[in-house]
Amino acid sequence: MRNPLDPAKLNAAMEAVHRAGMPGLFAEVRDGDQVWRGAAGVADVVTGRPVTADMRHRVGSITKTFTTAAVLQQAESGQIGLDEPIGRYLPRLVPGERGDAITVRMLINHTSGLAEYLPYAYPSLKAFPALADTGPESLDENRLTRFHPTELIEMGVTAPAVGAPGGTPGVYSNTNYLLLGALLEHVTGTTAERYITRNVIERAGLRDTELPAEPYVEGPHSQIYEAWFGMIDPPRDYSVFDMSWVGPAGSLISTVADLNRFFGMLLAGEIVSPSSLEQMQRTVPVVSQEGKTIDYGLGLHPMEGPGQGTFWGHGGTVWGAGTLAMIRADGKRQMSVAVNLQRWNRLDSSGRPQPHPIDDALAALHRVAMCG
């Protein structure tokens, strides 16, 4: 059943998220030729500057879909074998038996068993996933730290494994995607960032999307606020941050319009071939960083819309910024939503994030955007 866009409902749903405690958010929703863009709240809690729907934003792990597309392009040209061991390409980074056992596909769908490097790079996060025993101090200490990907990869590879190669459920890990960046560099002879820019971002005609080399967001953008489960109160602005801590796993800057354009072209077979897209949509169970088991494909995961079929896309968070981009399997209905506060849930006495009105308001916005 087709529900056309309802601007009044969308505007009301956006305002409800703002009233629930989100400083600012903005979105673009598409249904065929219909396009709605909207914004609610402020981009700067000090000055009251409003958010606008055309702002550039750190989109976090949505970067993974772009990196996957680049790897699949190289697979299509025969430079990468998805079921070849990563040790064939990067024996120094993943040596020995693990290098022989972990395939490129396992990196893309998070079934490699490689641990997340972040608790080792950020000492105050060492206790993760025991959130109550973590702290935000490392965020401030590493604002302008320039990490080299090989040092981060080494932290993840030498950490205790979180599973056997190819085992399910997999465990979501940024280490996998830093290795895919190193793989792209190995087979293309240029940096992953340059290759992705030329062959994915520019190929899709995305004018406001980039993998940044500097810690700043150029152009119109919101300040972004991190609460770290109530341990930063009031939430702190992290809009200036060196993104080398996450690189091809999560450093992308984009707009909601560019994200919708990208996912629309991806599902239309214009970024990778239809057979590669089919592989992207082949899923396995993976435990997310929030501890939930989700279905995850190759840089994409599905979400069910009530009575609307399956939506494909990806979410992303970095310090202070969150984004979600989804597109219905038939390519007709799309949404991209960006928010400028992260980890707003405080922890209960057992250390679990407590429900917050923002959660329900965002879920309602997603329903209106996806289903009308």
C-alpha positions in Angstrom: 0.0 0.0 0.0 1.4 3.4 -1.0 1.3 6.2 1.5 2.5 9.5 -0.1 4.6 11.9 1.9 2.7 14.0 4.4 4.7 17.2 5.2 2.5 18.1 8.2 3.0 14.7 9.8 6.8 14.7 9.1 7.2 18.2 10.5 5.3 17.2 13.6 7.4 14.1 14.1 10.6 16.1 13.8 9.4 18.7 16.3 8.5 15.8 18.7 12.1 14.6 18.6 13.3 18.1 19.4 10.9 18.5 22.3 12.0 15.1 23.7 15.4 16.5 24.2 17.3 16.4 20.9 19.0 19.8 20.3 18.6 19.6 16.5 17.9 17.2 13.7 17.3 17.4 10.0 16.1 14.9 7.3 15.2 14.3 3.7 12.5 11.8 2.8 11.7 10.7 -0.8 8.8 8.9 -2.3 9.2 8.5 -6.1 9.4 12.0 -7.4 8.2 13.6 -4.1 10.9 15.1 -1.9 10.5 16.5 1.6 13.2 18.2 3.6 12.8 19.4 7.1 14.7 20.5 10.2 13.9 21.1 13.9 15.8 22.7 16.7 19.2 24.3 17.0 22.7 23.8 15.5 24.3 25.6 18.4 22.9 25.5 21.9 24.9 28.6 22.9 23.8 31.0 20.1 20.4 29.3 19.2 21.4 29.2 15.5 18.8 26.9 13.8 19.6 23.6 12.0 18.8 23.5 8.3 18.2 20.5 6.1 21.2 21.2 3.8 23.8 21.0 6.6 26.9 18.8 6.2 27.2 16.2 9.0 29.5 13.4 10.3 27.6 10.2 9.3 29.7 7.6 11.1 29.4 4.0 10.0 27.4 4.8 6.9 31.0 5.2 5.6 31.1 1.4 5.7 28.6 1.1 2.8 30.9 3.4 0.7 34.0 1.4 1.6 32.2 -1.9 0.8 31.1 -0.5 -2.6 34.8 0.3 -3.4 35.9 -3.2 -2.4 33.2 -4.8 -4.5 34.2 -2.7 -7.6 37.7 -4.1 -7.2 36.2 -7.6 -6.8 34.3 -7.1 -10.1 37.5 -6.2 -11.9 39.2 -9.3 -10.5 41.7 -7.5 -8.2 40.1 -8.8 -5.0 38.5 -12.2 -4.3 35.8 -11.9 -1.7 36.5 -15.5 -0.5 40.2 -15.2 -0.6 42.1 -15.0 2.7 43.1 -11.5 3.8 46.6 -13.0 4.6 47.1 -13.4 0.8 46.9 -9.6 0.4 48.1 -8.3 3.8 50.2 -11.0 5.5 52.0 -8.5 7.8 48.8 -7.1 9.1 47.0 -10.4 9.7 49.7 -13.0 9.9 49.7 -16.8 10.3 46.7 -19.0 10.6 44.2 -16.2 11.1 45.4 -14.5 7.9 44.7 -17.8 6.2 41.3 -18.3 7.8 39.8 -14.8 7.6 38.4 -14.0 4.1 37.6 -10.5 2.7 33.9 -11.3 2.9 34.3 -12.1 6.7 35.7 -8.6 7.1 32.9 -7.0 5.3 30.1 -8.8 7.1 31.8 -8.8 10.6 32.3 -12.5 10.9 36.1 -12.3 11.1 36.2 -12.7 14.9 38.6 -9.7 15.1 38.1 -7.5 18.1 37.2 -3.8 18.2 40.4 -1.7 18.5 38.7 1.3 20.1 38.9 0.3 23.8 42.7 -0.2 23.3 43.2 3.2 21.5 41.0 5.1 24.0 42.1 4.0 27.5 39.0 5.4 29.3 36.8 3.1 27.1 38.9 0.0 28.1 36.0 -1.6 30.0 33.6 -1.4 27.0 31.0 -3.0 26.8 30.6 -2.5 30.6 29.5 1.1 30.1 29.3 2.1 33.7 33.1 1.4 34.0 33.9 3.6 31.0 34.5 7.3 30.9 34.7 10.1 28.3 38.2 11.4 29.2 39.8 9.8 26.1 37.5 11.7 23.8 39.1 15.0 25.0 42.6 13.6 25.1 42.3 12.4 21.4 40.5 15.3 19.8 43.5 16.1 17.6 45.4 12.8 17.8 46.5 11.6 14.4 46.3 7.8 14.5 47.9 5.6 11.8 45.6 2.8 10.6 48.2 0.1 11.0 48.6 0.9 14.7 44.8 0.6 15.2 44.6 -2.6 13.1 47.4 -4.1 15.3 45.4 -3.3 18.4 42.4 -5.2 17.0 44.4 -8.1 15.6 46.4 -8.7 18.7 43.4 -8.3 21.1 41.7 -11.6 22.2 39.5 -12.8 19.4 35.7 -12.3 19.8 34.8 -15.4 17.6 36.1 -17.9 15.2 36.6 -16.8 11.6 33.3 -17.3 9.7 31.4 -18.1 12.9 28.0 -16.6 13.6 26.7 -14.5 15.1 29.5 -12.2 14.0 30.6 -9.3 16.2 30.6 -5.8 14.7 34.1 -4.4 14.7 35.7 -1.3 13.1 39.0 -3.3 12.8 37.4 -5.1 9.9 36.9 -1.9 7.9 40.3 -0.4 8.6 41.7 -3.7 7.1 39.4 -3.2 4.1 40.9 0.3 3.7 44.4 -1.2 3.8 43.3 -3.8 1.2 42.1 -1.1 -1.1 45.4 0.7 -0.8 47.3 -2.5 -1.5 45.4 -3.4 -4.7 44.9 0.1 -6.1 48.2 1.7 -5.3 46.4 4.8 -3.9 44.9 5.6 -0.5 41.5 4.2 0.3 40.2 7.7 0.8 41.3 8.8 -2.7 40.0 5.6 -4.3 36.6 5.9 -2.6 36.4 9.6 -3.4 37.1 9.0 -7.1 35.2 5.8 -7.7 32.2 6.0 -5.3 31.6 9.6 -4.2 32.4 11.3 -7.5 30.9 8.5 -9.5 27.6 9.1 -7.7 27.8 12.8 -8.2 27.8 13.6 -4.5 28.9 17.2 -4.2 28.7 17.6 -0.4 30.3 14.3 0.6 34.0 13.8 1.6 36.4 11.7 3.6 38.1 14.5 5.6 41.8 15.0 6.0 41.3 17.8 8.6 39.5 17.8 11.9 37.0 20.4 10.8 33.6 20.2 9.0 33.8 22.6 6.1 30.6 24.5 5.0 27.3 24.8 6.8 27.1 22.3 9.7 25.8 21.8 13.2 27.8 21.6 16.3 27.6 18.1 17.6 27.1 17.2 21.3 28.2 14.1 23.2 26.6 13.1 26.5 28.3 9.7 27.1 25.4 8.2 29.0 25.0 11.3 31.2 28.7 11.4 32.2 29.2 14.6 30.2 26.6 17.0 31.6 25.9 19.3 29.9 26.8 17.5 26.7 30.1 18.7 25.1 30.7 20.0 21.6 32.9 17.5 19.6 32.4 19.0 16.1 36.2 19.6 15.8 37.8 16.1 15.9 40.5 14.3 14.0 38.7 11.4 12.4 41.8 9.2 11.8 40.5 7.1 14.8 38.0 5.6 12.5 39.0 6.4 8.8 37.3 4.2 6.2 35.1 2.7 8.9 33.3 5.9 9.9 34.9 9.3 9.0 32.6 10.4 6.1 31.0 13.8 6.0 27.8 14.1 3.9 24.3 15.6 3.7 20.9 13.9 3.9 20.3 14.7 0.3 23.6 13.1 -0.8 23.0 10.0 1.3 19.6 9.5 -0.3 21.1 10.0 -3.8 23.9 7.5 -3.0 21.6 4.7 -1.7 19.1 5.3 -4.5 21.9 4.8 -7.1 23.3 1.8 -5.1 20.0 -0.1 -5.2 19.5 0.8 -8.8 22.8 -1.0 -9.7 24.6 2.2 -10.6 27.5 2.0 -8.1 28.2 -1.7 -8.1 26.8 -4.4 -10.4 23.4 -6.1 -9.8 25.3 -9.3 -8.8 27.4 -7.4 -6.3 24.3 -5.7 -4.9 22.7 -9.1 -4.5 25.8 -10.2 -2.4 25.5 -7.0 -0.3 21.9 -8.1 0.6 22.9 -11.6 1.7 22.9 -11.4 5.5 24.3 -13.2 8.6 23.5 -12.5 12.3 25.9 -10.0 13.8 26.0 -8.6 17.4 26.0 -4.8 17.1 28.0 -2.4 19.3 24.7 -1.9 21.3 24.7 -5.6 22.0 21.7 -6.4 19.8 21.8 -9.2 17.2 21.0 -7.8 13.7 21.0 -9.2 10.2 24.0 -7.7 8.4 25.0 -8.1 4.7 28.0 -6.6 3.0 28.0 -3.1 4.2 24.1 -3.0 4.4 21.5 -4.2 6.8 17.8 -4.6 6.5 15.0 -3.0 8.5 11.3 -4.0 8.2 8.7 -1.3 7.6 5.3 -2.3 8.9 3.4 -3.4 5.8 6.0 -1.7 3.6 8.4 -4.5 2.9 12.2 -4.4 3.6 14.3 -1.2 3.8 18.1 -1.5 3.3 20.6 1.0 4.6 23.0 1.7 7.5 23.2 3.8 10.6 26.2 5.6 12.0 27.4 7.4 15.1 30.5 9.3 16.0 31.2 11.5 19.0 28.2 13.8 19.1 26.6 13.0 15.7 24.2 10.3 14.5 22.7 9.5 11.1 20.4 6.8 9.7 19.8 6.2 5.9 17.3 3.7 4.6 15.8 2.9 1.2 12.9 0.5 0.5 13.9 -2.6 -1.5 12.0 -1.3 -4.6 13.9 2.0 -4.4 10.8 4.1 -4.1 10.8 5.3 -0.5 13.9 6.7 1.2 14.8 8.6 4.3 18.0 10.0 5.7 17.9 11.6 9.2 20.7 13.3 11.1 20.8 14.2 14.8 23.3 16.3 16.8 23.4 14.6 20.2 24.6 11.1 21.0 24.4 8.7 23.9 21.6 10.6 25.6 20.5 7.6 27.6 21.6 7.6 31.2 22.6 4.3 32.8 20.4 2.5 35.4 21.8 0.8 38.6 22.9 -2.3 36.6 24.8 -0.2 34.0 22.3 -0.5 31.2 21.1 2.5 29.2 17.7 3.7 30.4 14.8 4.4 28.0 14.6 8.1 27.0 11.7 10.0 25.4 14.1 10.7 22.4 14.1 6.9 21.6 10.3 6.7 21.2 10.2 10.0 19.3 12.9 9.0 16.8 11.2 5.6 16.3 7.9 7.4 15.5 9.7 9.7 13.1 11.3 6.7 11.3 7.8 5.1 11.0 6.3 8.3 9.5 9.3 8.7 7.1 9.3 5.1 6.0 5.6 4.3 6.0 3.6 7.5 6.1 
